[in-house]
Amino acid sequence: MERRVFFAILLTFFTVMVWSSLQPRPEKKPGEEQAKQEGADNGPDSAARTQPNAAGEAGKGESGQTAPDTPPESPARHLQTSDAPVFEGELVLENETQRILFDQRGGTIETLWLLDYDETVGSGKEGTYEGKLRFIRRWEGAPAALSLRDDDASGDDIDPYWPNTVLWETDGPDGKGGIRFHLDFTREGMPLRFTRSYQLTDHGNRIAVSLVLEARGEVNASAVPTFWLCNSAGVYPPDRAKISPIPARSILGQLDEDEIIPVVETSKDIEDEDDHEKRLPRIRYAADLGFYFQSVLSRVADGEDDQGRITTVEEEDGVLGTRTELRVRFDVDAANKTVKKDFDLYVGPKDHRWIKKNYEEGDLREIYLDLANSELMSQSFCPCTAGPMKIVVQVISKAVIWCLDFFGGLFGSMGVAIIVLTLLVRVMMFPVTRKSQTAMQLHSHKMAKVKPKLDALKEKYGKDRQKFASEQMKLMKKEGVSMVPLGGCLPMFLQIPIFFGLFSAIRFDVDLRHATFLWCQDLSMPDTVYHFAKAFSPPCCMPIPPIKGINVFPLLMIAAMFFNQLAMPKSPDPNMRQQQKMMMFMPLLFGVMMYGYAAGLSLYWLSSSLFGIFEQRVIKKLFPIEIQEKKG
């Protein structure tokens, strides 16, 4: 078989295998993983556990406050707590970029809205938080954001989440962008005061968080508790999780000598761990990641580290997510009765522009930029992301994102930006494409001249295939005809890194979220114009998501790619004609694989095919290819 056919088959096989590896595993039944997690957290006393925020849930209003309730029972000699008076008013901090609703029960974050982004397309209303993106929210059965877990409580038959089940005393917002909660309790006879403060900063997406533990009597070191501080309650959006081949993941920033290394763990990884959690030492920050946004909780003190962990959480519709926690130890003693721990909480877009905007200087700037680079690479499904290829793919991805942002700002449409980017790629590749077309046409011309001699060889050695192949090689070498004209496949290979970059951009660049174009309401999602009453699930051997409706861009892409193949000149070489017939299946293969994915990907290939048709029909007529054979 012609070696070009082999390369075409290899390319097709490679594409199918990569796409297959991205498909999500079958989901657990709703509630199954959560039940395991609860059992792992509580041990034998799990039946007696009070769910976080379970007490007083029915009496909680929009203000985040909770009606007085009976405090949880606990052994008096170990722990004594009591509810503070209910605060009459809203427990809310707000600036231009975010609105934060606090829960007096636990002093935790109930909901955090990102005011620059809508929950769904067009849901936001000007001048209000209604319809805006609730990036941090309370998931049923999961601890609230910034909740506390007593690491020493399980051995004392105390609910580990007891700090989140009582009302903390507060005077409400201080009018300067801050709010403070404090709780008085007694642990093994030692009176303690726990104070937690939140302060909005001059940088819109950052919140300064501090925890203060104060011993208010004689110090008993064994009674000083160690806590786990929860980052978010899990931030994996169920609607996008259902079409995403990338599982939910969180990151712990681990200190390795003088470098912070992002350690990535996905929900699939944590499923296989004991107790469905992963603990690591020397952790500086904990990051919970969505598609375009992230919640990153970091210790402020340079060089300070302690344990961190990642656990699974069963979110809405049975989607399995992850969440992170940092361990906080208070070294209270007779000489130092008050210990303060400071944290930085960043909630906002993942990409580099917002990191640079919020962190103008300091070590957190470099740490979070490294995190952004790590996230950018994780969004690409290119398997060549190790060694030098990692740098190449990263540079291409950043270039694609920069071009999309530049053209999107210039033309006011991310759809137009994708089309202009496609045109730019075709123009840059035109010399290569032209050379490839010239090589293919020259090959066809030579094959037409040598065909009578090949027919004669076939008639003479038709039954002896080995002898025919040997004589064919001698004849092709004598006539100067290449057996492997790879130039024809080169333009397609060169477009693959651009495709990887665009794939990363669609999952990383927040400007593509809810970007509309023509009938498409969101270029980062399928452009479904009609929803079927029942989703069609392809055979299990086909690596594509269920078909839920009619998506227009993939269908147009299939038609354009098919017409582009038809527009190519027919080769007199039988092997070349066989390859061209095989290539007719490529449009269908690409269309099937990309049918349930982001419309922006289909728009790119649709635009590329249309520009290819224009090149075949117009450019080649205006500038015909002249065949010049080398003499001798």
C-alpha positions in Angstrom: 0.0 0.0 0.0 1.2 3.5 -0.7 3.0 4.9 2.4 0.9 8.1 2.2 -2.1 5.9 2.9 -0.4 4.5 5.9 0.3 8.0 7.2 -3.3 9.0 6.7 -4.5 6.0 8.6 -2.0 6.7 11.3 -3.2 10.3 11.6 -6.9 9.1 11.8 -6.0 6.4 14.4 -4.0 9.0 16.5 -6.9 11.4 16.5 -9.5 8.8 17.5 -7.2 7.5 20.3 -6.6 10.9 21.8 -10.3 11.8 21.7 -11.2 8.5 23.2 -8.8 9.0 26.1 -10.6 12.2 27.0 -14.0 10.7 27.6 -15.3 10.7 31.2 -15.8 7.4 33.0 -19.3 6.3 33.9 -20.5 8.4 36.7 -21.3 7.1 40.2 -24.8 6.8 41.2 -26.0 10.1 43.0 -25.3 9.9 46.7 -23.0 6.8 46.5 -19.7 8.7 46.7 -21.1 11.2 49.2 -22.1 8.3 51.6 -18.6 6.9 51.3 -17.1 10.3 52.0 -19.2 10.9 55.1 -18.3 7.5 56.5 -14.6 8.2 55.9 -14.8 11.5 57.6 -16.6 10.3 60.7 -15.6 6.8 61.3 -17.9 4.8 63.7 -19.7 7.8 65.0 -20.9 8.9 61.5 -24.5 8.3 62.4 -24.3 11.0 65.1 -22.6 13.6 62.9 -24.3 16.9 62.5 -24.1 18.0 58.9 -22.5 21.3 58.3 -25.0 24.0 58.6 -27.7 21.5 59.2 -28.8 23.2 62.4 -31.0 26.1 61.7 -31.1 25.6 57.9 -34.8 26.1 57.6 -34.7 29.4 59.5 -32.0 31.0 57.3 -32.9 33.9 55.1 -31.1 35.9 52.3 -29.2 37.9 54.9 -27.2 34.8 55.8 -28.3 34.9 59.5 -29.9 31.9 61.3 -32.5 31.8 64.0 -31.3 30.6 67.4 -31.2 26.9 67.8 -30.1 24.4 70.3 -26.3 24.1 70.2 -25.0 20.6 69.5 -24.5 18.3 72.5 -20.9 17.5 73.3 -19.1 16.1 76.4 -18.8 19.1 78.8 -15.3 18.3 79.9 -14.1 18.5 76.3 -16.0 21.3 74.7 -18.5 24.0 75.8 -20.1 26.4 73.3 -23.2 28.6 73.1 -25.0 30.6 70.4 -24.4 34.3 70.1 -27.3 36.7 69.6 -28.7 36.8 66.1 -27.5 39.8 64.1 -30.4 41.8 62.7 -29.3 42.9 59.2 -27.4 41.8 56.1 -24.1 40.0 56.5 -22.8 41.2 53.1 -19.6 42.7 51.7 -19.6 44.1 48.2 -17.4 45.9 45.7 -17.4 46.4 42.0 -16.4 42.8 41.1 -17.9 40.6 43.8 -20.7 40.3 46.4 -20.2 38.0 49.4 -23.0 36.7 51.6 -21.9 35.4 55.0 -23.6 32.9 57.3 -23.5 33.9 61.0 -23.7 30.2 61.8 -20.0 29.4 61.5 -18.9 32.8 60.1 -18.5 31.1 56.7 -19.1 32.3 53.2 -22.6 31.2 52.1 -22.4 32.6 48.5 -20.0 34.6 46.4 -21.2 36.3 43.2 -18.8 37.5 40.5 -20.6 40.6 39.3 -18.8 40.9 36.0 -20.2 37.6 34.7 -23.7 36.1 34.2 -24.8 32.8 35.6 -26.3 31.9 32.2 -26.4 33.8 28.9 -28.2 37.1 29.4 -29.4 36.2 33.0 -27.6 39.2 34.7 -29.4 42.5 35.4 -27.7 45.8 35.4 -27.1 47.3 38.8 -28.0 44.2 40.8 -26.4 40.8 41.7 -29.5 38.9 40.5 -28.6 36.5 37.7 -24.8 37.0 38.2 -22.4 34.1 38.5 -22.5 32.4 41.9 -19.1 30.9 41.7 -19.0 29.9 45.4 -22.2 28.4 46.7 -23.5 25.9 49.2 -23.7 22.4 47.9 -26.0 20.0 49.8 -24.1 17.9 52.2 -20.8 19.7 51.8 -19.1 22.2 54.2 -19.5 25.9 53.3 -16.6 27.9 51.9 -14.1 28.9 54.6 -15.7 26.5 57.1 -13.6 24.9 59.9 -13.0 21.3 60.7 -11.6 20.4 64.2 -8.8 17.9 63.5 -8.7 16.8 67.1 -12.4 16.3 67.6 -12.9 12.8 66.3 -11.0 11.3 69.2 -13.1 13.2 71.7 -16.5 12.1 70.3 -17.1 15.7 69.2 -18.6 16.6 65.8 -15.5 17.7 63.8 -17.6 20.5 62.2 -18.8 21.9 65.5 -17.4 25.5 64.7 -19.9 25.7 61.8 -23.0 24.7 63.9 -23.1 27.6 66.3 -23.8 31.3 65.9 -20.7 33.5 66.0 -21.0 36.9 67.5 -20.7 39.8 65.0 -21.4 43.5 64.6 -21.9 43.1 60.9 -20.1 45.0 58.1 -17.9 47.8 59.4 -18.5 50.1 56.5 -14.9 49.9 55.4 -15.2 46.6 53.4 -14.6 44.4 56.4 -16.5 42.0 58.8 -15.5 40.2 61.9 -16.9 37.1 63.7 -15.8 35.8 67.1 -16.7 32.7 69.1 -16.0 32.1 72.8 -15.7 28.5 73.8 -14.1 26.3 76.5 -11.9 23.3 75.5 -10.9 20.9 78.4 -11.5 23.7 80.9 -9.4 26.3 79.0 -11.4 29.4 77.8 -10.6 30.4 74.2 -11.7 33.1 71.8 -11.7 32.4 68.1 -11.9 35.4 65.8 -12.2 35.3 62.0 -12.0 38.5 59.9 -12.7 39.2 56.2 -11.5 42.4 54.4 -12.0 43.4 50.8 -8.8 44.8 49.3 -8.1 47.4 46.6 -7.7 44.5 44.2 -11.2 43.5 43.2 -10.9 39.7 43.3 -8.9 39.4 46.5 -10.1 39.0 50.1 -7.8 39.2 53.1 -8.8 36.4 55.6 -7.4 36.2 59.2 -7.9 33.6 61.9 -7.0 34.5 65.5 -7.0 32.1 68.5 -6.6 33.6 71.9 -6.2 31.8 75.2 -8.1 33.7 77.9 -6.7 31.9 81.0 -4.1 29.4 82.0 -2.8 27.7 78.9 -3.2 24.0 78.5 -1.2 23.1 75.3 -3.0 19.8 74.9 -6.4 21.6 74.7 -5.3 23.9 71.8 -7.2 22.7 68.7 -5.8 22.3 65.2 -8.2 23.1 62.4 -8.7 22.4 58.7 -9.7 25.5 56.8 -11.9 24.6 53.8 -11.3 26.6 50.6 -14.6 26.3 48.7 -17.4 23.8 48.8 -16.5 22.5 45.4 -16.8 24.7 42.3 -17.4 22.3 39.4 -20.4 23.6 37.3 -22.7 20.6 36.6 -23.9 21.9 33.2 -20.4 22.0 31.7 -19.2 19.0 33.6 -21.6 16.8 31.7 -20.0 17.6 28.3 -16.4 17.9 29.6 -13.9 15.1 29.1 -11.7 16.7 31.8 -12.7 15.6 35.3 -13.0 18.0 38.3 -9.6 18.8 39.7 -8.0 20.7 42.5 -4.4 21.8 43.1 -2.2 21.9 46.1 0.9 24.2 45.9 3.7 22.1 47.5 6.9 23.7 48.7 9.9 22.0 47.2 13.1 23.7 48.4 12.6 27.2 47.2 10.0 26.4 44.6 6.2 25.9 44.8 5.1 22.9 42.7 1.4 22.7 41.6 0.3 19.1 42.5 -2.9 18.3 40.5 -5.4 15.7 41.7 -8.6 14.9 39.8 -11.8 13.4 41.1 -10.8 10.2 39.3 -7.5 10.1 41.2 -9.2 10.8 44.6 -11.8 8.1 44.0 -9.0 5.5 44.2 -7.4 6.9 47.4 -8.1 5.6 51.0 -11.0 7.6 52.6 -11.3 9.5 49.2 -8.8 12.1 50.2 -5.2 13.0 49.4 -3.0 14.6 52.0 0.3 16.3 51.2 2.9 18.0 53.4 4.4 21.5 53.1 1.4 23.1 51.3 1.4 26.8 50.6 -1.9 27.2 48.8 -5.0 25.3 47.8 -6.9 25.9 44.6 -10.4 24.7 43.5 -10.8 25.0 39.8 -13.8 25.6 37.5 -13.7 26.0 33.8 -12.8 29.6 33.7 -12.6 30.6 37.3 -10.8 29.5 40.4 -10.8 29.9 44.2 -7.3 30.0 45.6 -6.6 30.1 49.3 -3.0 30.8 50.2 -1.0 31.3 53.4 0.3 34.9 53.3 3.5 34.4 55.3 6.4 33.7 53.0 7.8 30.2 53.7 4.9 29.2 56.0 3.5 25.8 55.1 1.6 22.9 56.7 -0.5 20.0 55.4 -3.1 20.3 52.7 -5.6 17.9 51.4 -8.0 17.3 48.5 -11.3 15.4 49.0 -14.2 14.5 46.7 -17.7 16.1 47.0 -20.9 14.9 45.3 -22.4 18.0 43.8 -25.7 18.5 41.9 -27.0 15.9 39.5 -24.5 13.3 40.7 -21.4 15.2 39.3 -18.3 14.3 41.3 -16.2 17.3 42.2 -13.2 18.1 44.4 -12.4 20.6 47.2 -9.3 21.6 49.1 -8.4 22.3 52.7 -5.4 23.8 54.5 -4.4 22.6 58.0 -4.0 25.5 60.5 -2.0 25.0 63.7 -2.0 27.6 66.5 1.1 27.4 68.6 -0.5 29.0 71.7 1.6 28.8 74.9 2.1 30.8 78.1 4.4 33.3 76.5 2.2 33.7 73.3 -1.4 33.5 74.2 -2.7 35.1 70.9 -1.8 33.6 67.5 -2.8 35.0 64.2 -2.8 33.3 60.8 -3.3 35.4 57.7 -4.6 34.1 54.3 -5.2 35.5 50.8 -8.3 34.4 49.0 -8.5 35.0 45.3 -11.8 34.2 43.5 -11.9 35.1 39.8 -10.7 34.2 36.3 -7.8 31.8 35.9 -5.9 33.4 33.1 -2.8 35.6 33.4 -4.4 39.0 32.7 -6.4 38.9 35.9 -3.6 37.4 38.0 -1.3 40.3 36.9 -4.1 42.8 37.6 -4.8 41.6 41.1 -1.1 40.9 42.0 1.1 43.7 40.9 4.1 42.4 42.9 5.1 39.9 45.6 5.8 36.2 45.6 2.1 35.3 45.2 2.2 37.0 41.8 4.8 34.5 40.5 3.2 31.6 42.3 -0.2 32.2 40.7 1.3 32.9 37.3 2.9 29.4 37.5 -0.5 28.1 38.5 -2.0 29.8 35.4 0.6 28.2 33.2 -0.1 24.8 34.7 -3.9 25.2 34.1 -3.3 26.4 30.5 -1.5 23.2 29.7 -4.0 21.0 31.5 -6.8 22.4 29.2 -5.0 21.1 26.1 -5.5 17.5 25.1 -2.2 17.5 23.2 -0.3 14.4 24.5 3.1 16.0 23.7 3.2 18.2 26.8 6.5 17.0 28.3 10.0 18.4 27.8 10.6 20.9 25.0 7.2 20.2 23.5 5.6 21.5 26.6 7.2 24.9 26.0 6.2 24.8 22.3 2.5 24.0 23.0 2.4 26.6 25.8 3.8 29.3 23.6 1.3 28.5 20.8 -1.6 28.4 23.3 -0.7 31.8 24.7 -0.3 33.2 21.2 -3.8 31.9 20.2 -5.3 33.4 23.3 -3.6 36.8 22.7 -4.8 36.8 19.1 -8.4 36.0 20.1 -8.4 38.7 22.8 -6.9 41.3 20.4 -9.2 40.6 17.5 -12.2 40.2 19.8 -11.5 43.6 21.2 -10.9 45.1 17.7 -14.1 43.7 16.1 -16.3 43.3 19.2 -17.0 39.7 18.5 -15.2 36.5 19.5 -16.8 34.7 16.6 -15.3 37.2 14.2 -12.0 36.8 16.1 -11.9 33.1 15.5 -12.6 33.6 11.7 -9.8 36.3 11.5 -7.5 34.0 13.4 -8.3 31.2 10.9 -7.6 33.6 8.0 -4.3 34.6 9.6 -3.2 31.0 10.0 -4.1 30.3 6.3 -2.2 33.3 5.1 0.9 32.3 7.2 0.7 28.8 5.9 0.1 29.8 2.3 3.8 29.4 1.2 3.8 25.9 2.8 0.5 25.0 1.2 1.6 26.4 -2.1 4.8 24.3 -2.0 2.8 21.3 -1.0 0.4 21.7 -3.9 3.2 22.2 -6.3 4.9 19.0 -5.1 1.6 17.1 -5.4 0.9 18.4 -8.8 4.5 17.6 -10.0 4.1 14.1 -8.5 0.9 13.6 -10.4 2.5 14.9 -13.6 5.4 12.5 -13.3 3.1 9.6 -12.4 1.1 10.3 -15.5 4.3 10.0 -17.6 5.6 6.9 -15.9 2.2 5.1 -15.9 2.6 3.3 -19.2 5.9 1.9 -18.0 4.3 0.8 -14.7 1.5 -0.9 -16.6 4.1 -2.8 -18.7 5.9 -3.9 -15.5 2.6 -5.0 -14.0 1.8 -7.0 -17.1 5.3 -8.6 -17.1 5.6 -9.3 -13.4 2.0 -9.2 -12.3 2.1 -12.6 -10.6 5.4 -12.0 -8.9 4.6 -9.2 -6.5 8.1 -9.1 -5.0 9.8 -8.8 -8.4 7.3 -6.2 -9.5 7.9 -4.1 -6.3 11.6 -4.3 -6.9 11.4 -3.2 -10.5 8.9 -0.5 -9.6 11.4 1.0 -7.1 14.1 1.0 -9.7 11.9 2.6 -12.3 10.6 5.3 -9.9 14.2 6.1 -8.8 15.3 6.3 -12.5 12.4 8.6 -13.4 12.9 10.8 -10.3 9.4 10.0 -8.9 9.1 10.1 -5.1 7.3 7.1 -3.5 6.4 9.2 -0.4 5.3 12.7 -1.3 4.6 13.9 2.3 4.1 17.5 1.3 0.4 16.8 0.8 -0.1 16.1 4.5 2.1 18.8 5.8 -0.5 21.6 5.9 -2.9 19.4 8.0 -0.1 18.5 10.4 0.9 22.2 10.8 -2.7 23.1 11.8 -2.9 20.6 14.6 -0.9 22.7 17.1 -3.2 25.7 16.3 -6.1 23.4 17.0 -4.6 22.4 20.4 -4.1 26.1 21.2 -7.7 26.9 20.3 -8.9 24.0 22.4 -7.0 25.4 25.4 -8.3 28.9 24.8 -11.9 27.9 24.7 -11.5 26.2 28.1 -9.2 28.9 29.6 -10.0 32.4 28.1 -13.0 33.8 30.1 -13.8 36.1 27.2 -15.1 33.1 25.2 -17.6 32.2 27.9 -21.1 33.3 26.8 -19.6 34.8 23.6 -22.4 35.0 21.0 -22.1 34.7 17.3 -25.0 34.5 14.8 -27.4 31.9 16.2 -24.8 30.6 18.7 -25.4 31.9 22.2 -22.2 30.5 23.7 -19.1 29.6 21.6 -17.7 27.6 24.5 -20.7 25.3 24.4 -22.5 23.4 21.5 -24.7 25.6 19.3 -27.8 23.6 19.8 -30.8 25.1 17.9 -33.2 22.2 18.6 -33.3 19.9 21.6 -34.5 16.3 21.1 -37.0 15.0 23.6 -34.6 12.2 24.4 -30.8 12.2 24.0 -29.3 9.7 21.5 -26.5 7.7 23.0 -24.1 6.4 20.3 -22.6 2.9 20.6 -20.1 2.6 23.5 -17.3 2.1 21.0 -17.8 5.6 19.6 -15.9 8.3 21.6 -18.5 11.0 21.5 -20.9 12.4 24.1 -24.7 11.8 23.8 -26.4 13.7 21.0 -29.0 15.9 22.6 -30.1 18.1 19.6 -29.2 19.7 16.3 -25.9 21.5 16.4 -25.5 23.6 13.2 -21.8 24.5 13.1 -20.6 20.8 13.1 -23.0 20.0 10.3 -21.8 23.0 8.3 -18.2 22.0 9.0 -18.8 18.4 7.7 -20.4 19.8 4.5 -17.6 22.4 3.9 -14.8 19.8 4.5 -16.5 17.3 2.2 -16.9 20.0 -0.5 -13.2 21.0 0.0 -12.2 17.4 -0.6 -14.3 17.2 -3.8 -12.7 20.5 -5.0 -9.2 18.9 -5.0 -7.9 17.8 -8.4 -8.0 14.1 -9.1 -4.7 12.3 -9.3 -3.9 9.9 -12.1 -2.0 7.8 -9.6 -4.2 4.9 -8.4 -2.6 5.0 -5.0 -3.3 8.7 -4.7 -6.9 8.2 -5.7 -7.3 5.5 -3.1 -5.9 7.9 -0.5 -8.3 10.7 -1.7 -11.2 8.3 -1.2 -10.1 7.5 2.3 -9.8 11.2 3.1 -13.4 11.6 2.2 -14.2 10.0 5.6 -12.2 12.6 7.5 -15.0 15.3 7.5 -17.4 12.7 9.0 -14.9 11.6 11.6 -14.1 15.2 12.7 -17.8 16.1 12.6 -18.8 13.2 14.8 -16.0 13.8 17.3 -16.7 17.6 17.6 -20.5 17.4 17.5 -21.0 17.7 21.2 -18.1 20.1 22.0 -17.6 23.8 21.9 -19.0 25.5 18.8 -15.8 27.6 18.5 -13.9 24.5 17.5 -16.3 23.7 14.7 -16.3 27.4 13.6 -12.5 27.3 13.3 -12.6 24.2 11.0 -15.6 25.5 9.1 -13.8 28.8 8.4 -10.6 26.9 7.5 -12.4 24.7 5.0 -14.2 27.7 3.4 -10.9 29.5 3.0 -9.5 26.3 1.5 -12.3 26.2 -1.1 -11.7 29.8 -1.9 -8.0 29.0 -2.4 -8.8 26.0 -4.7 -11.4 27.9 -6.8 -9.9 31.4 -7.0 -6.3 31.7 -5.9 -5.2 28.7 -8.1 -6.9 30.2 -11.1 -5.4 33.6 -10.6 -2.0 32.2 -9.9 -1.8 28.8 -11.6 1.0 26.4 -10.6 3.6 25.9 -13.3 5.3 22.5 -13.5 9.0 22.8 -14.0 10.8 19.5 -14.1 14.5 19.3 -13.4 16.6 18.3 -16.4 18.5 15.1 -16.2 
